[in-house]
């Protein structure tokens, strides 16, 4: 009898595997067809079983076909991309794609087999959903999920449409639409609403948005799961509507403030019996609507300090949060962003951190070391005190536009941590950037770690990256990238630089060369970048038809000009201080011309255009009012961030065509007008009054109705060459003058 039951169990398990395998195969075949619509039939897919639960893939040539085998859809997609990059010398990135395969596909002479040492390959930060994804539709999401799969991602954060689940739950609890109208933010600010930082800003949120994005979330989850991904869904952390105190006057609420110019939000005390009740109801409702993979994201005190530093208080707090999850789902695993341990280390000392983590069972929590490439928190927490954790690259803040990264760290540190006895239960790697669609080399490099346990040899990897990107070997291109690696993609160990530099152009007009958010501090000597620019220009004859090259030559040219703007700014400030009107006029006119030229350059690539961002926002509106609200959200996030007096202005600034000439340039022109008026009429320039006036101008700009171009203008390579011819000598000249 026992033998029969055992055999029956095996049969059921095999049937279950077969059903899943068929689903993975179908989904991965569809992915291959989307990426290679004309050559997809050259690939065959097969499923294999993992002996230890870790993803595995195999590749071999058979009967003039390329056979891709994998333990999941993600593994098969990874095998597909491995073949494309290693054999066909292709590449798929956000900023440039090369899929020019030979008619006869290269043969795999010996079977390739790869097993990942990482159980989890995590993807996304709450902030990514707004700094980059605010206006995405299904075709854009479909493209991104394909990108995730071919790069080995199996654990994506999935919070699109979360607001609709909350809406339904609060309606069941007796809240009216009027009670909730000041709770949900506008679409560009969900990330900080979900993390409990702000309420209502950019709203009210129409029900049409909630429903449309709930339907979008269902598509996202279905596709991710069909490939074998396990999406991380949201859980309750205590954030409730302000109307909660009126509806439940006996509830224990705490007002908390994010300190960035926004009103208080309200957190339900975890000791209140309603805390566990709401947490349970939310997960039950969410599971009913969307299913579950038992992974839940919940971040306590994101950039807000707890009311008490007592370890016992913190321990009970996290235990109650997890209890709320497990009451609804006994298999629940809490996935926590470890940002708080990095951003507020003064509060989160060893006793506080240990107390927060240790009250949850080790197998019921996964920690995201959110910015490991900047500061590995695991090293000062004994590997997160026994919890499984994931090594993540944060890299980009605010979706800013800059060339920047720690290439050597990304190539070496994940494998070093994996093999370090002190790292505890390191179970994965991931990407937790605040904004994507920039610096594609860093993301290709980071995800190259997925299928190996040893450090990446950049001397071998980087030339291969360039070959795949440009489609041919070119000595000048290789020299350019060697320079880029040693300049923009290296951060000296003795310098604390969190992220890349912006341009003084993006700063609210100022006499200073250093500003809070539009940073100008480089991690390299700006003159050292010029030879990379020269080498890319020399690469034009053989590389100019490459999509990736066209992006790169614009990006490097943009960065050189962005850096140069600071030299001009210092000159017109000096002329102003010396009361030298003639020189001031010359230098300020150069500054404006530089902005115009940068706008012209950026208009050649959609990667650097304001128009699509605004048009995509408006496209979600179902009426004139909604379209205007979404346009305001889109423009506000990347400029003021909040209202006219918000201290986060320029945090998410971009070097985009349209933004350069319609926002940054008029601000500087107003500044120059007042400076010139002072020099001629000696009226004096009150910088505080100017900032008040300019913030009001900015607020009007945010709220005005305007369309921007959505189609590119000009040839990116030709215009980059024009800029090189015009500015290369000037930059050298200015550098020499300033040095003397």
C-alpha positions in Angstrom: 0.0 0.0 0.0 2.8 2.4 1.0 4.6 1.6 -2.3 1.5 2.3 -4.3 1.1 5.7 -2.5 4.8 6.4 -3.2 4.5 5.6 -6.9 1.3 7.6 -7.1 3.1 10.6 -5.5 5.9 10.3 -8.1 3.4 10.1 -10.9 1.6 13.2 -9.7 4.8 15.1 -9.2 5.9 14.2 -12.8 2.5 15.3 -14.1 2.8 18.5 -12.3 6.4 19.0 -13.6 5.2 18.2 -17.1 2.4 20.7 -17.0 4.7 23.4 -15.7 7.3 22.5 -18.3 4.9 22.8 -21.1 3.9 26.2 -19.9 7.5 27.3 -19.6 8.3 25.9 -23.1 5.3 27.7 -24.7 6.2 31.0 -23.0 9.9 30.8 -23.8 9.1 30.0 -27.5 6.9 33.0 -27.7 9.7 35.1 -26.2 12.1 33.9 -28.8 9.6 34.7 -31.6 9.1 38.2 -30.2 12.9 38.9 -30.2 13.7 37.1 -33.5 10.5 37.0 -35.5 12.3 35.9 -38.7 14.7 33.3 -37.2 12.8 31.9 -34.2 12.3 28.5 -36.0 16.0 27.9 -35.9 15.7 27.3 -32.1 14.2 24.3 -30.3 13.4 24.3 -26.6 13.3 21.4 -24.1 12.8 21.2 -20.4 15.2 19.6 -17.9 15.0 18.9 -14.2 17.2 20.5 -11.6 18.9 18.2 -9.1 19.2 20.8 -6.4 16.5 23.3 -7.2 18.8 25.8 -8.8 18.2 27.0 -12.4 20.2 25.2 -15.1 20.4 25.6 -18.9 22.1 23.7 -21.7 22.8 24.7 -25.3 23.8 22.4 -28.2 23.5 22.3 -32.0 21.5 19.4 -33.4 20.2 18.7 -36.9 21.0 22.3 -38.0 19.0 23.7 -35.0 20.1 25.3 -31.8 18.6 23.4 -28.9 17.9 25.3 -25.7 17.2 23.4 -22.5 16.3 24.8 -19.1 14.7 24.2 -15.8 12.3 27.2 -16.3 11.3 29.7 -18.9 13.8 32.1 -17.4 16.6 29.4 -17.8 15.6 28.8 -21.4 15.5 32.5 -22.1 18.9 32.9 -20.5 20.2 30.1 -22.7 18.9 31.9 -25.7 20.6 35.1 -24.7 23.8 33.3 -23.9 23.8 32.0 -27.4 23.0 35.4 -28.9 25.9 37.1 -27.0 28.5 34.3 -27.0 28.0 32.8 -30.5 26.0 35.3 -32.6 27.6 38.4 -31.1 24.3 40.2 -30.5 22.9 42.3 -27.7 19.6 43.5 -26.3 19.6 46.6 -24.0 17.3 49.4 -23.2 19.6 51.8 -25.1 20.6 50.1 -28.3 20.0 46.6 -29.7 22.0 44.5 -32.1 20.1 41.5 -33.5 21.9 41.2 -36.8 22.4 37.4 -36.9 24.1 35.6 -39.8 21.6 33.7 -42.1 23.3 30.5 -41.1 23.4 30.4 -37.3 26.8 29.6 -35.7 27.2 26.0 -34.5 27.7 25.1 -30.9 30.5 22.6 -31.2 30.4 21.3 -27.6 27.3 21.2 -25.4 27.2 24.2 -23.0 25.8 23.7 -19.5 25.4 26.5 -16.9 24.1 26.3 -13.4 23.4 29.5 -11.4 24.8 29.7 -7.9 22.0 32.2 -7.0 18.5 31.0 -6.0 17.1 34.5 -6.3 17.8 37.1 -9.0 15.9 40.1 -7.9 14.7 43.1 -9.9 13.3 46.6 -9.3 13.1 49.2 -6.6 9.9 50.8 -5.6 11.2 54.1 -7.1 11.7 52.5 -10.5 8.0 52.2 -10.9 7.8 56.0 -11.1 11.1 57.4 -12.1 11.0 55.1 -15.2 7.7 53.2 -15.4 5.0 55.7 -14.5 3.4 55.6 -18.0 4.2 52.2 -19.3 1.5 50.3 -21.2 1.4 46.5 -21.9 3.7 46.5 -25.0 6.4 48.3 -22.9 5.9 45.9 -20.0 6.0 42.9 -22.3 9.4 44.1 -23.7 10.7 44.6 -20.1 9.6 41.1 -19.0 11.5 39.7 -22.0 14.5 41.7 -20.9 14.2 40.3 -17.4 13.9 36.7 -18.6 16.9 36.8 -20.9 19.0 38.4 -18.2 18.1 35.7 -15.7 15.6 37.6 -13.4 13.3 35.3 -11.5 12.1 37.5 -8.6 10.7 40.8 -9.8 8.9 43.3 -7.5 5.4 43.5 -8.9 3.3 46.4 -7.4 1.5 47.9 -10.5 -2.1 48.5 -9.7 -1.8 47.9 -6.0 -4.0 50.9 -5.3 -7.0 49.2 -6.7 -6.8 46.3 -4.2 -6.6 48.9 -1.4 -9.5 50.8 -2.9 -11.7 47.6 -2.9 -10.7 46.7 0.7 -11.3 50.2 2.1 -14.7 50.3 0.3 -15.6 47.0 2.1 -14.5 48.6 5.4 -17.0 51.4 4.8 -14.8 54.2 3.5 -16.4 56.5 0.9 -14.8 57.8 -2.3 -14.7 61.2 -0.5 -12.8 59.6 2.4 -10.2 58.3 0.0 -9.8 61.2 -2.5 -7.0 62.7 -0.5 -5.3 59.4 0.1 -4.2 58.0 -3.2 -1.5 60.1 -5.0 -1.2 60.9 -8.6 0.3 58.2 -10.9 3.9 59.6 -10.8 4.1 59.4 -7.0 2.8 55.9 -6.2 6.3 54.7 -5.0 6.3 57.1 -2.1 2.6 56.5 -1.4 3.2 52.8 -1.2 6.1 53.3 1.1 4.0 55.6 3.4 5.8 58.8 2.7 3.1 60.9 1.1 -0.7 61.0 0.6 -2.7 62.6 -2.1 0.0 64.6 -4.0 -0.7 64.8 -7.7 -4.2 63.4 -7.2 -7.1 62.8 -6.9 -6.6 59.4 -8.6 -9.5 58.5 -11.0 -11.1 55.1 -10.7 -10.4 54.6 -14.4 -6.6 54.6 -13.6 -7.0 52.0 -10.8 -9.0 49.7 -13.0 -6.8 49.9 -16.1 -3.7 49.3 -14.1 -5.2 46.4 -12.1 -5.9 44.8 -15.5 -2.3 45.6 -16.5 -1.0 44.0 -13.4 -2.9 40.8 -14.2 -1.1 40.7 -17.6 2.3 41.4 -16.0 1.9 38.6 -13.4 0.6 36.1 -15.8 3.6 36.6 -18.1 6.1 36.6 -15.3 4.7 33.4 -13.8 4.5 31.7 -17.2 8.3 32.1 -17.5 8.9 30.7 -14.0 9.4 34.0 -12.2 8.0 34.4 -8.6 6.8 38.0 -8.4 7.1 39.9 -5.0 3.7 41.4 -4.1 3.0 44.1 -1.6 1.9 43.6 2.1 0.5 46.0 4.8 2.9 48.1 6.8 0.5 50.3 8.7 -0.1 53.2 6.3 -3.7 54.2 6.4 -5.9 57.2 5.1 -6.2 60.3 7.2 -9.9 59.6 7.3 -9.1 56.5 9.4 -8.9 58.5 12.6 -12.4 59.8 12.0 -13.9 56.5 11.1 -12.1 54.6 13.9 -11.6 57.2 16.7 -10.2 54.6 19.1 -7.5 53.4 16.7 -3.9 53.9 17.7 -2.5 56.2 15.0 0.8 57.9 14.7 1.3 60.9 12.5 4.7 60.8 10.7 6.3 63.2 8.3 8.8 62.5 5.5 10.3 66.0 6.0 10.4 66.8 2.2 7.7 69.4 2.1 4.7 67.1 2.3 1.9 66.8 4.9 1.8 64.1 7.6 0.8 60.6 6.8 -0.7 58.2 9.3 0.6 54.9 10.5 -1.6 52.4 12.4 0.2 51.2 15.4 1.1 47.5 15.1 -0.2 46.9 18.7 -3.7 47.9 17.6 -5.7 44.8 16.9 -6.9 46.3 13.6 -3.3 46.2 12.3 -3.2 42.4 12.0 -6.8 42.3 10.8 -6.2 44.8 7.9 -2.9 43.1 7.0 -4.7 39.7 6.8 -7.7 41.1 4.9 -5.4 42.8 2.3 -3.4 39.7 1.5 -6.6 37.6 1.3 -8.1 40.1 -1.1 -4.9 40.4 -3.1 -4.6 36.6 -3.3 -8.2 36.3 -4.4 -7.6 38.8 -7.2 -4.0 38.0 -8.3 -2.9 34.8 -6.7 0.4 34.6 -4.8 3.9 33.2 -4.9 4.2 33.7 -1.1 6.8 36.6 -1.5 5.7 39.9 0.1 7.4 43.3 0.2 6.9 45.4 3.3 9.2 48.2 4.3 8.9 49.7 7.7 10.0 53.3 8.3 11.3 54.2 4.8 13.3 57.3 5.5 11.2 57.8 8.7 12.5 56.9 12.1 10.5 54.6 14.4 9.1 56.2 17.6 11.4 54.2 19.8 14.9 52.9 19.5 14.3 50.2 22.1 15.3 46.8 20.7 12.3 45.2 22.4 9.9 47.6 20.7 11.5 47.0 17.3 11.5 43.3 17.8 7.8 43.2 18.6 7.0 45.5 15.7 8.6 43.3 13.0 7.1 40.2 14.6 3.6 41.7 14.4 4.1 42.7 10.7 5.1 39.2 9.9 2.3 37.7 11.9 -0.1 39.8 9.8 1.3 38.2 6.7 1.4 34.6 8.0 -2.2 34.8 9.3 -3.3 35.2 5.7 -0.6 33.0 4.1 1.3 30.5 6.3 3.9 30.2 3.6 4.5 33.9 3.5 8.1 35.1 3.1 8.8 38.8 4.0 11.1 40.5 1.4 12.5 43.7 3.0 14.4 46.4 1.3 17.5 47.1 3.5 17.6 50.8 2.5 16.9 52.0 6.0 20.1 50.4 7.3 22.0 52.4 4.7 20.2 55.7 4.7 19.7 56.1 8.5 22.7 54.3 10.0 22.8 56.7 13.0 19.5 55.1 14.2 20.0 51.6 12.9 22.9 50.5 15.0 23.7 46.9 15.7 21.2 46.4 18.6 18.3 48.0 16.6 19.0 46.2 13.4 19.4 42.8 15.1 16.2 43.3 17.0 14.2 44.1 14.0 15.4 41.1 12.0 15.7 38.3 14.6 12.1 38.2 15.7 11.1 36.8 12.3 12.1 33.2 11.5 15.1 33.0 9.3 13.3 31.0 6.6 10.5 33.6 6.5 12.5 36.7 5.6 14.8 37.7 2.8 16.8 40.9 3.1 17.8 43.1 0.1 21.1 44.7 0.6 19.9 47.5 -1.5 23.1 49.4 -2.5 25.8 46.8 -1.9 28.1 48.2 -4.6 28.2 51.5 -2.6 28.2 50.1 0.9 27.8 46.4 1.7 25.5 46.5 4.8 26.0 42.7 5.1 29.5 43.3 6.3 28.4 45.2 9.4 25.4 43.0 10.2 27.1 39.6 10.3 25.5 38.8 7.0 22.1 40.1 8.3 22.1 37.9 11.4 21.3 34.6 9.7 18.7 35.8 7.2 18.9 34.9 3.5 20.0 38.1 1.7 20.5 39.4 -1.9 23.5 41.4 -3.2 22.0 44.3 -5.2 23.4 47.1 -7.4 21.4 50.3 -6.9 23.6 52.5 -9.2 21.1 55.1 -10.3 19.2 57.6 -8.2 16.2 59.5 -9.5 16.5 58.3 -13.1 19.2 60.9 -13.6 21.2 61.2 -16.9 24.9 60.6 -16.4 27.7 58.3 -17.3 28.6 56.6 -14.0 29.3 53.3 -12.3 31.6 51.0 -10.3 32.5 48.6 -13.0 35.3 46.8 -11.1 33.1 46.4 -8.0 30.2 44.9 -10.0 32.6 42.5 -11.8 34.2 41.3 -8.6 32.2 41.9 -5.4 29.2 39.6 -5.9 31.3 36.5 -6.4 33.7 37.6 -3.6 30.7 37.9 -1.2 29.3 34.5 -2.4 32.6 32.8 -1.6 33.2 34.7 1.7 32.6 32.5 4.8 31.5 35.7 6.7 28.7 36.5 4.2 26.1 34.2 5.8 23.2 33.1 3.7 23.8 35.1 0.5 21.1 33.6 -1.8 21.0 35.9 -4.7 21.9 39.0 -6.7 19.8 41.8 -8.1 19.2 45.2 -9.6 17.6 47.9 -7.4 18.2 51.1 -9.4 15.8 54.0 -8.9 15.7 54.5 -12.7 16.5 52.4 -15.7 17.2 53.1 -19.4 20.7 54.4 -18.9 24.3 53.1 -18.7 23.4 49.7 -20.3 27.0 48.4 -19.8 26.6 48.3 -16.0 23.4 46.2 -16.3 24.8 43.8 -18.8 27.8 43.4 -16.6 25.9 42.9 -13.4 23.6 40.3 -14.9 26.6 38.4 -16.4 27.2 37.3 -12.8 24.0 35.2 -12.8 25.6 32.1 -14.3 29.0 32.0 -12.7 30.4 32.0 -9.2 33.8 33.5 -10.0 34.6 37.2 -10.6 34.2 38.5 -14.1 37.5 39.3 -16.0 36.8 42.7 -17.4 39.8 42.4 -19.8 37.9 39.7 -21.6 34.3 40.8 -20.9 34.5 44.4 -22.0 35.9 43.8 -25.6 33.1 41.1 -26.0 30.5 43.7 -24.9 31.8 46.2 -27.5 31.8 43.5 -30.2 28.2 42.5 -29.4 27.1 46.1 -29.2 28.7 47.4 -32.4 28.7 44.3 -34.5 32.4 44.4 -35.3 35.9 44.7 -33.8 37.3 48.2 -33.9 40.5 49.4 -32.2 39.2 52.9 -31.7 36.0 51.7 -30.1 38.0 49.4 -27.8 40.3 52.3 -26.8 37.2 54.5 -26.1 35.7 51.9 -23.8 39.0 51.3 -22.0 39.1 55.0 -21.2 35.4 55.0 -20.1 36.1 52.1 -17.8 39.0 54.0 -16.2 37.1 57.3 -15.9 33.3 57.4 -15.7 33.1 53.8 -14.6 35.6 53.9 -11.8 35.0 55.5 -8.4 38.2 56.0 -6.4 38.1 54.1 -3.1 39.1 57.2 -1.1 36.1 59.2 -2.4 32.6 58.8 -1.1 30.5 59.4 -4.3 27.1 57.9 -4.2 26.0 58.5 -7.8 26.9 60.2 -11.0 27.2 63.9 -11.7 24.6 66.0 -13.4 25.2 69.3 -15.1 25.1 72.8 -13.7 22.6 73.5 -16.5 20.0 71.5 -14.6 20.5 73.3 -11.4 18.2 76.2 -10.4 20.4 79.2 -11.5 23.1 79.9 -9.0 26.5 81.5 -8.5 27.7 78.3 -6.8 29.4 75.4 -8.6 28.0 72.8 -6.2 24.3 72.3 -5.7 22.2 69.8 -3.7 20.6 67.6 -6.3 21.9 68.7 -9.7 25.4 67.5 -8.6 28.5 68.5 -10.5 31.2 66.6 -8.6 32.8 64.1 -10.9 34.5 60.8 -10.0 37.2 61.5 -12.6 39.1 64.4 -14.1 36.9 65.7 -16.9 39.8 66.2 -19.3 40.5 62.4 -19.1 37.1 61.7 -20.8 38.0 63.7 -23.9 40.2 61.0 -25.5 37.2 58.5 -25.2 35.2 61.0 -27.2 38.0 61.3 -29.8 38.2 57.5 -30.2 34.4 57.2 -30.7 34.6 59.8 -33.4 37.3 57.8 -35.0 35.1 54.7 -34.8 32.4 56.3 -36.9 33.3 54.8 -40.3 32.9 51.2 -39.1 30.4 51.5 -36.2 28.0 54.2 -37.3 25.2 51.9 -38.3 25.0 50.2 -34.9 22.0 51.3 -32.8 24.2 50.9 -29.6 27.0 53.0 -31.1 24.6 55.7 -32.0 23.3 55.8 -28.4 26.8 55.7 -27.0 28.3 58.5 -29.2 25.4 60.8 -28.2 25.7 59.8 -24.5 29.5 60.5 -24.4 29.1 63.7 -26.3 26.3 64.7 -23.9 28.5 64.0 -20.9 31.4 66.0 -22.2 29.2 69.0 -22.9 27.4 68.6 -19.6 30.8 68.8 -17.9 31.9 71.8 -20.0 28.9 73.8 -18.9 30.5 74.2 -15.4 33.6 75.8 -16.9 31.4 78.4 -18.7 29.4 79.0 -15.5 32.5 79.7 -13.5 33.6 82.2 -16.1 30.4 84.2 -16.2 30.2 84.2 -12.4 33.8 85.5 -12.3 33.0 88.2 -14.9 29.9 89.2 -12.9 31.9 89.4 -9.7 34.5 91.6 -11.4 31.8 93.8 -12.9 33.1 92.9 -16.4 29.9 93.4 -18.5 31.5 92.6 -21.9 33.0 89.2 -20.7 29.8 88.4 -18.8 27.7 88.8 -22.0 30.1 86.7 -24.0 30.2 83.8 -21.5 26.4 83.9 -20.7 25.7 83.7 -24.5 28.0 80.7 -24.8 26.1 79.0 -22.0 22.8 79.5 -23.7 24.2 78.3 -27.0 25.6 75.2 -25.3 22.1 74.4 -24.0 20.7 74.8 -27.5 23.4 72.5 -29.0 22.8 69.9 -26.3 19.1 70.0 -27.0 19.8 69.5 -30.7 22.1 66.5 -30.0 19.6 64.9 -27.5 16.7 65.2 -30.0 18.4 62.6 -32.2 17.6 59.8 -29.7 14.2 58.9 -28.1 16.2 57.9 -25.0 16.8 61.6 -24.4 13.5 63.2 -25.2 10.8 64.8 -23.0 8.1 64.4 -25.7 7.5 60.7 -25.3 7.4 61.0 -21.5 4.6 63.7 -21.6 2.7 62.1 -24.5 2.7 58.7 -22.8 1.4 60.3 -19.6 -1.5 62.1 -21.4 -2.4 58.9 -23.3 -3.6 57.3 -20.1 -6.2 60.0 -19.5 -9.8 59.2 -20.4 -10.9 62.9 -20.5 -9.3 66.4 -20.7 -9.1 66.7 -16.9 -7.3 63.4 -16.5 -4.9 64.1 -19.3 -3.9 67.5 -17.7 -3.4 65.9 -14.3 -1.1 63.2 -15.7 0.8 65.7 -17.7 1.3 67.7 -14.5 2.5 64.6 -12.7 5.0 63.8 -15.5 6.5 67.3 -15.6 6.5 67.8 -11.8 8.4 64.6 -10.9 11.4 65.5 -13.1 11.6 69.2 -12.1 10.1 70.5 -8.8 9.2 67.0 -7.5 6.4 68.6 -5.4 5.0 72.1 -5.1 6.8 75.4 -5.9 8.7 75.3 -2.6 9.6 71.6 -2.5 13.2 70.9 -1.3 13.5 67.9 -3.7 13.5 70.1 -6.8 15.9 68.7 -9.4 16.3 65.4 -7.5 15.0 63.5 -10.6 16.4 66.0 -13.2 17.0 64.7 -16.7 19.1 65.9 -19.7 16.3 65.6 -22.2 15.6 67.4 -25.4 12.6 69.7 -24.8 13.5 70.0 -21.1 16.8 71.7 -22.0 15.3 74.5 -24.1 11.9 74.8 -22.5 12.7 74.6 -18.8 16.4 75.0 -18.1 17.2 77.6 -20.7 14.4 80.1 -19.7 15.5 79.9 -16.1 19.1 80.8 -16.9 17.9 83.5 -19.3 15.9 85.1 -16.5 18.9 84.9 -14.2 21.2 86.4 -16.8 18.8 89.2 -17.4 18.8 90.2 -13.7 22.6 89.8 -13.5 23.0 92.1 -16.5 20.5 94.6 -15.1 22.6 94.7 -12.0 25.8 95.3 -13.9 24.3 98.1 -16.0 22.0 99.8 -13.5 23.5 98.6 -10.2 20.2 97.4 -8.9 21.6 94.5 -7.0 20.5 90.8 -7.4 18.7 89.4 -4.4 19.2 85.6 -4.9 16.5 84.7 -2.4 13.9 86.8 -4.1 15.0 85.4 -7.5 14.6 81.8 -6.2 11.1 82.7 -5.0 10.2 84.2 -8.4 11.8 81.3 -10.4 10.0 78.7 -8.3 6.7 80.3 -9.2 7.7 80.3 -12.8 8.6 76.6 -12.5 5.2 75.8 -11.0 3.4 77.5 -13.9 5.6 75.5 -16.3 4.6 72.3 -14.6 0.9 73.1 -14.9 0.9 74.4 -18.5 -0.5 72.4 -21.4 2.1 71.8 -24.0 3.1 69.1 -26.5 6.8 68.3 -27.2 8.2 66.4 -30.2 7.9 62.6 -30.0 9.9 61.9 -33.1 13.6 62.2 -33.4 15.2 64.9 -35.5 18.6 64.6 -37.1 21.3 61.9 -37.5 22.9 61.2 -34.0 26.3 60.4 -35.4 26.5 63.4 -37.7 25.4 65.8 -35.0 27.8 64.3 -32.5 30.6 64.8 -35.0 29.4 68.5 -35.4 29.6 68.9 -31.7 33.0 67.4 -31.5 34.3 69.7 -34.3 32.8 72.8 -32.6 33.6 72.1 -28.9 36.6 69.8 -28.7 39.2 72.7 -29.1 37.2 75.1 -27.0 37.0 72.7 -24.0 40.8 72.1 -24.2 41.3 75.9 -24.4 39.0 76.6 -21.4 40.8 73.9 -19.4 44.2 75.5 -20.0 42.9 79.0 -19.1 41.3 77.7 -15.9 44.4 75.7 -15.0 46.6 78.9 -15.3 
